[in-house]
Amino acid sequence: MADQFRVGVDIGGTFTDLVMINSTTGRLFNEKVLTTPQDPSQCVLNGVQKILQANNVAPADVQQVIHGTTLVANAVIERRGAAVALITTKGFGDIQEIGTEMRYDTYDLFMETPEPLVPRHWRYEVVERMGPNGEVITPLEEESVKRVASEIAATEVTAVAISLLHGFRNPVHEQRIREIVLEEAPELVVCISSDVMPEIGEYERTTTTICNAYVLPVFDTYLRRLTGGLREMGIDKELYMMLSDGGTVHESTAAAYPIRLVQSGPAGGVQATCAIGALVGERDMLCFDMGGTTAKACLIDDGKPLRTTEFEVARVYRFKKGSGLPLRIPVIEMIEIGAGGGSIAKVDHLGLIQVGPESSSADPGPACYGLGGTSSTVTDADLVLGYLAADNFLGGDMKLDVDAAKAALQKNIADPLGVSAVDAAWAIHETVNENMAQAANIHALEKAKRITDYTMVPIGGAGPVHACNIALKLALPRVICPPGAGVASALGFLVSPTAFTFVQGGVVPLSSLDVSAVGEMLDDMETKGRVLLSKAGTPGDQVHVEILVAMRYVGQGYDVEALVERQVLDSDDHAAMRQVFEAAYKQQYGRIEENMPVEIVAWRVVVSGDTPTIDLVAARPATVEGDAKKGNREIYFGPDTGFVNAPVYNRYGLVPGSNFEGPSVFEERESTTVIPPGAKARIDDALNLVVDLPIAG
């Protein structure tokens, strides 16, 4: 029998990462190629072809391709989506400008907000009105819908978002409008809010529906180009996509809800971190993912990542919450805490170093890539400091230009500040690390967590370079650097279950809960989920169902989500339901309100298959024979220490039980790990590099 191979592919801003596993032997193979921003499907096809050829694998032997992409997020950020129109209830066409009236900067009189994706002349209002409980107040005037549909058909609009007031409580008007629009203009793409996001929150529901319609034609074109290319290559299998909440779905499901892929790549990295933690017995981890464009962090509690239903895209100011377009979708809660390797450093008007949010991307890339870039980036700084080897980047496939990096640093940072190129590089490195440490600490505090209770697991190409320095600033005692950290997101795709989350909103007092009606609704959601997973090839006996309920005290504007057992719900035990809510509420806020009534805001049903497992001990190749030490290199650890002659090791030549002391450097094709002075490191049975840091006091 031919070997069966599964391939995970993650498109990043600078590099596209691939991980392939031989399902028969359990062996893992890694690859990296430059991202092709003009046509993202091309870098996927280039990478798949390269990893197959490098390991003598025939395309016909590929069993499955699982893919995560930045295409959806970039389409919104860069405004490269479809021409989209909005149909809404009469009098509510300006919801995009009105928003929630919350201000992300209270004192900025000229505060900027994101430009609406739908211009005013493409917003159409129809006569209808639905009440907050789903009752019809004003019947739908179908003639007005036909007039609107005819007007839209005469424009260059290619997609339509339909979001009516209280449409999530009763979808009949939205559904009928969709029918009329498609009768008048069958070539249009139409999305309705009761399908995309059937929850309370008029602004968020409308924005999410608009974004889904905005990216859907672009994503559909991309999918057809990608699947066509894979079939031409000889891979005649269905494509699977990674969702932002850590589940994978069939390409047909992803094509209907592309907005759910907005955070797909980082979600894969978190899933990989969970698998690594399970292997080494770590349950509480800080996943630190630093790639070429951004750095993100996620807290993992008891082996499970924190999740949320709130996400922002296309922020006016990258690190200011509230300055972007709000989405209501299931996501793993990763916050952006800093810049990536390709982020551009410059001196601002105050004479301070600012890193990001602009990125050199893959084209032209950092100055040291030699592809025409002249900006000074984090990667240029790391190269000048000795953290990266000019002749061993991507395993030697890509040579770095030290002189070009120094010249960019000198021109853009050193000369304006009157310092040396090395001082400029160190200033960039420290600025990035300090910003990320502070952001990670604040995120933990906002979640009522202590950051020092976590073990850091760095992933991404730049993660292991910066991890120990950031961990020292956070007083974390340990860092676990897995092999292949630079392609961890792609590995995460291979250890993620097929899963989809269904949601239904509707504010109901707990005391008035109709258990029978809720039971029917949940059964319907579960049935839809089982059909969806069946189409994705998941056997019925491997389907798992979780019920989550979003609740709050009456009068509050925010809710908390709690897992509820079906037997508790079926028993109609309101006291037990309240206990479930208050346990989650107390964990988040440290207290409860004993005399306040509780209401239910939304129900979620998560339908998932079994989680694939990979034996990460057996998956790695045998160590390279011979001396693992490659030599020594001058590494800079700050003005007090200066350059230190540190040993450099080939990561592939290290065996379990090996012990090391800092300073030292460990190189592999996908990333480089830098160990500071005073730290101790060892190789565990799964070839993880476990670093114990010197924590003061």
C-alpha positions, -999 to 999 in steps of 0.1 A, spaced: 0 0 0 13 34 -9 22 57 19 -5 83 28 6 118 35 -12 148 51 0 183 44 -6 215 64 0 248 47 0 282 64 4 315 44 21 342 65 29 378 56 65 369 47 68 331 45 45 302 37 51 273 60 44 236 52 44 205 74 38 170 60 33 138 79 36 103 67 5 87 82 21 52 80 54 59 97 45 91 116 75 109 102 72 147 99 88 169 71 90 207 71 94 233 44 93 271 40 89 293 9 85 330 3 49 342 2 37 356 -31 14 385 -21 1 392 -56 -12 356 -59 -12 338 -26 -23 305 -42 11 304 -61 32 301 -29 10 273 -17 14 254 -49 52 262 -49 55 250 -14 35 218 -19 55 209 -50 88 217 -32 81 195 -1 68 166 -23 99 167 -45 123 171 -16 110 140 0 103 119 -31 65 118 -25 41 114 -54 12 138 -56 -12 108 -58 0 97 -23 -13 129 -7 -43 120 14 -53 155 26 -43 191 24 -53 215 52 -48 252 46 -48 284 66 -45 318 50 -42 355 57 -61 362 25 -94 370 43 -78 395 68 -56 411 42 -86 416 18 -104 436 45 -73 455 57 -61 463 22 -96 470 8 -92 444 -20 -127 428 -16 -158 429 -38 -180 458 -45 -207 452 -18 -241 467 -12 -261 466 21 -299 461 24 -313 470 58 -344 481 76 -357 516 66 -341 542 88 -310 521 97 -287 527 67 -261 545 87 -254 519 113 -218 515 100 -210 552 109 -231 552 141 -215 520 155 -219 516 192 -209 552 199 -180 539 220 -148 559 217 -114 541 217 -97 574 225 -119 596 247 -99 628 244 -90 627 207 -113 653 191 -102 641 156 -104 604 163 -103 583 132 -126 554 126 -124 527 98 -139 537 65 -171 517 60 -168 489 35 -202 499 19 -203 535 7 -235 555 14 -248 553 -22 -248 515 -20 -268 512 12 -305 505 5 -334 506 30 -366 485 26 -399 488 44 -402 461 71 -398 459 109 -393 429 132 -397 432 169 -370 422 195 -388 389 202 -392 380 165 -428 393 160 -436 410 127 -444 447 134 -443 459 98 -447 433 70 -421 432 43 -430 454 14 -418 432 -14 -422 459 -41 -396 481 -23 -373 451 -23 -378 445 -61 -370 482 -67 -338 479 -46 -328 447 -64 -332 463 -98 -311 493 -87 -283 471 -74 -283 450 -106 -277 482 -126 -245 490 -105 -210 473 -105 -219 457 -71 -211 419 -71 -221 410 -35 -250 420 -12 -252 419 26 -287 417 41 -289 427 78 -323 437 92 -332 450 126 -338 419 149 -333 397 119 -315 371 140 -347 365 160 -369 358 130 -351 353 96 -381 352 73 -377 387 60 -340 383 53 -346 350 36 -374 365 14 -352 395 4 -325 371 -6 -349 352 -28 -361 384 -45 -326 397 -51 -315 364 -66 -346 364 -88 -337 399 -101 -299 394 -103 -289 357 -100 -252 364 -106 -249 383 -72 -234 368 -41 -259 373 -12 -252 369 25 -278 373 53 -270 381 89 -293 353 103 -270 328 86 -236 345 92 -242 358 128 -276 352 143 -269 371 175 -278 403 193 -256 433 184 -269 452 154 -236 469 146 -214 438 150 -239 416 132 -241 440 102 -204 445 101 -197 407 102 -222 401 74 -208 429 52 -172 416 57 -184 380 48 -200 393 16 -170 416 9 -144 387 9 -166 359 -4 -161 365 -41 -123 370 -36 -120 339 -15 -141 319 -40 -118 329 -68 -88 320 -47 -102 286 -38 -109 277 -74 -74 287 -84 -58 268 -56 -79 236 -60 -74 237 -97 -36 240 -93 -35 211 -68 -55 189 -92 -31 199 -121 -3 188 -98 -19 154 -93 -35 159 -59 -71 150 -66 -84 153 -30 -107 176 -12 -92 207 4 -97 215 41 -94 249 57 -85 260 92 -110 282 111 -102 309 136 -115 289 165 -91 260 159 -114 237 139 -110 225 103 -138 224 78 -143 212 42 -136 238 15 -173 241 7 -181 252 43 -152 277 43 -164 291 10 -198 299 26 -183 316 57 -149 329 47 -149 355 75 -145 327 99 -109 322 85 -98 357 94 -75 343 122 -68 309 108 -30 308 107 -24 319 143 -51 295 155 -30 266 141 0 278 161 -20 276 193 -33 241 185 3 230 179 13 246 213 -15 226 230 -2 194 215 34 202 226 22 210 261 3 177 263 35 159 253 56 174 280 30 177 307 26 214 307 -10 226 311 -7 264 315 12 280 287 18 313 270 19 307 233 42 334 218 39 335 180 63 359 162 64 357 125 75 380 97 47 405 101 32 404 136 37 389 170 7 374 189 1 358 223 -24 334 236 -30 321 272 -36 283 274 -53 272 306 -54 236 316 -44 225 281 -71 246 264 -67 280 248 -89 309 258 -117 315 232 -139 345 225 -165 356 200 -152 391 196 -125 401 171 -114 433 153 -99 436 118 -85 466 99 -78 488 130 -69 524 123 -43 520 151 -30 484 153 -28 482 191 -59 503 200 -89 481 208 -120 496 193 -104 513 164 -112 485 139 -142 468 123 -158 445 150 -165 409 140 -186 385 160 -172 351 151 -158 322 172 -120 327 176 -91 315 197 -83 346 218 -49 357 205 -40 393 210 -15 411 188 13 422 211 40 435 187 58 435 155 73 407 134 107 401 118 99 422 88 84 451 107 99 484 98 117 505 125 120 543 123 126 573 144 93 592 151 88 630 155 97 628 192 131 612 185 119 578 197 122 544 180 90 530 167 87 495 153 58 487 130 30 485 122 43 488 86 60 457 74 85 451 46 66 419 39 81 393 15 86 419 -13 109 437 -10 115 423 25 141 434 50 173 451 37 193 420 45 173 399 20 189 417 -9 157 420 -28 156 458 -29 144 467 5 160 497 22 140 500 54 156 489 87 136 459 102 137 437 132 154 410 112 181 434 101 187 442 138 188 406 148 214 399 121 237 427 131 235 416 167 247 381 157 215 363 165 211 351 129 237 336 107 241 353 73 250 320 56 224 297 73 191 315 69 165 289 58 191 263 61 214 281 37 188 284 9 187 322 15 219 343 21 216 374 42 235 406 35 250 419 67 264 451 50 230 460 36 214 455 71 241 477 87 236 504 60 199 505 65 202 507 103 229 534 100 208 555 76 173 551 92 181 548 130 218 553 139 225 586 121 193 604 132 200 594 168 238 599 167 246 563 177 264 533 162 246 507 140 250 481 168 234 505 193 206 511 168 201 473 164 200 467 201 175 496 206 152 480 180 155 446 196 149 460 231 120 482 220 102 452 204 108 429 234 97 455 260 65 463 241 56 426 237 64 418 274 42 447 286 13 438 263 14 401 273 14 410 310 -16 434 305 -35 408 286 -30 383 314 -42 409 340 -73 416 320 -81 379 321 -75 378 359 -44 357 354 -8 359 366 16 357 338 43 341 360 21 310 363 27 302 326 55 285 307 63 302 274 63 282 242 77 303 213 67 296 177 70 314 144 103 321 126 113 349 149 97 336 181 126 316 195 151 345 187 132 368 211 116 344 235 141 342 263 146 380 265 109 386 267 105 358 293 132 374 315 112 407 314 81 388 324 99 368 351 89 335 335 109 306 349 109 284 318 107 285 280 101 254 259 113 257 223 99 229 201 117 217 170 103 232 139 89 262 158 90 282 126 64 261 110 43 254 141 11 269 127 12 244 98 18 216 122 -12 228 142 -35 222 112 -26 185 113 -36 182 150 -69 201 148 -102 183 147 -129 189 121 -153 212 139 -179 239 134 -197 262 159 -234 270 154 -249 300 172 -284 313 179 -290 345 198 -320 358 217 -322 375 251 -344 355 275 -346 358 313 -334 326 329 -366 324 349 -386 324 317 -366 298 298 -387 275 277 -366 243 279 -387 225 253 -382 252 227 -345 255 235 -341 217 233 -356 216 198 -333 245 187 -302 228 200 -312 195 184 -316 212 151 -282 228 154 -266 195 164 -283 178 134 -269 204 110 -235 199 125 -235 162 122 -245 165 85 -217 190 79 -191 167 96 -204 137 77 -197 156 44 -162 162 57 -157 125 62 -161 123 100 -179 90 111 -210 95 132 -195 77 162 -166 101 163 -188 132 166 -186 152 199 -211 179 209 -207 207 234 -233 232 244 -222 267 255 -244 294 268 -237 331 269 -253 347 300 -252 380 320 -268 398 348 -299 418 336 -287 453 327 -252 444 318 -238 450 284 -213 421 283 -218 384 288 -197 354 299 -198 320 282 -201 287 301 -202 251 292 -235 235 302 -243 198 302 -275 187 283 -289 169 313 -287 201 334 -306 219 307 -332 192 302 -339 190 339 -351 227 338 -331 234 369 -327 271 369 -306 271 400 -281 247 384 -280 269 353 -273 300 374 -245 281 392 -229 273 359 -230 310 349 -218 323 382 -189 299 383 -177 313 350 -185 349 361 -165 346 393 -135 331 375 -135 362 352 -144 390 377 -137 375 411 -172 380 425 -208 374 419 -241 394 424 -263 372 445 -295 392 442 -295 401 405 -316 382 379 -298 364 351 -306 364 314 -294 342 285 -280 360 255 -270 333 231 -266 295 226 -237 279 209 -233 243 198 -198 231 189 -198 199 168 -164 183 164 -147 151 154 -119 133 171 -86 153 175 -59 139 153 -28 129 173 8 129 162 36 111 181 59 140 183 87 119 198 87 95 168 78 121 142 112 138 142 141 126 120 170 108 137 198 131 149 226 140 126 258 120 133 289 138 144 296 169 166 265 191 170 286 221 177 291 242 145 315 267 160 313 301 177 298 335 169 299 369 184 265 376 200 255 410 215 236 409 248 234 446 256 258 475 265 267 460 299 278 427 284 287 436 248 295 410 223 301 375 237 318 346 219 290 320 221 289 284 209 265 277 180 248 243 177 231 224 150 197 217 164 193 186 143 224 171 159 212 173 195 202 142 214 178 138 244 196 144 277 221 169 263 227 199 286 239 234 278 246 268 295 240 302 281 250 321 262 245 298 232 227 296 199 208 267 184 201 268 147 176 249 125 162 256 91 130 272 103 143 293 132 171 302 156 170 300 194 191 324 214 199 315 251 211 344 272 239 343 298 230 325 330 204 303 315 205 265 315 191 244 287 185 207 280 170 185 253 140 164 264 128 131 249 107 149 222 138 170 212 123 202 227 149 227 240 138 233 276 154 266 289 154 274 326 160 311 331 177 330 359 149 348 376 160 375 400 146 377 435 
